[in-house]
């Protein structure tokens, strides 16, 4: 599966508010870290999702990462 597969609008908007956890460690986010889908934004021909991570050391400024559909399906699990 290509990492660059994007969400369509309805699928992306349906994910907003969902709780997730990461299945892998990346960019300072440990494996099994919890987060929430906070936004869906247009990106070229589709949509990507913003995940805000629950990291105590980032309490002043939340850490947010953006995911394509391919990345979301490969690296994250919905709770």
Residue pairs with C-beta under 8 A, 6 or more apart in sequence:
1 70
1 73
1 74
2 70
3 68
3 70
3 71
3 74
4 68
4 70
5 46
5 68
5 69
5 70
6 43
6 44
6 45
6 46
6 47
6 48
6 68
6 69
7 15
7 40
7 46
7 47
7 48
7 49
7 68
7 69
7 72
8 46
8 47
9 40
9 42
9 47
11 47
11 69
12 40
12 46
12 47
12 48
12 49
13 40
13 47
15 37
15 40
15 49
15 72
16 37
16 38
16 39
16 40
16 49
17 36
17 37
18 36
18 37
18 78
18 79
19 34
19 35
19 36
19 78
19 79
20 34
20 35
20 36
20 37
20 51
20 76
20 77
20 78
20 79
21 32
21 33
21 34
21 35
21 76
21 77
21 79
22 29
22 30
22 31
22 32
22 33
22 35
22 75
22 76
22 77
23 31
23 32
23 75
23 76
23 77
24 31
24 75
25 31
26 75
27 65
28 63
29 53
29 55
29 63
29 65
33 53
33 54
33 55
34 53
34 54
34 79
35 51
35 52
35 53
35 54
36 51
36 52
36 54
37 49
37 50
37 51
38 50
38 51
38 52
38 64
39 49
39 50
40 47
40 48
40 49
40 50
41 47
41 48
41 50
41 66
43 68
46 68
46 69
48 66
48 67
48 68
49 66
49 67
49 72
50 64
50 65
50 66
50 67
51 64
51 65
51 66
51 67
51 76
52 62
52 63
52 64
53 62
53 63
53 64
53 65
55 62
55 63
67 75
67 76
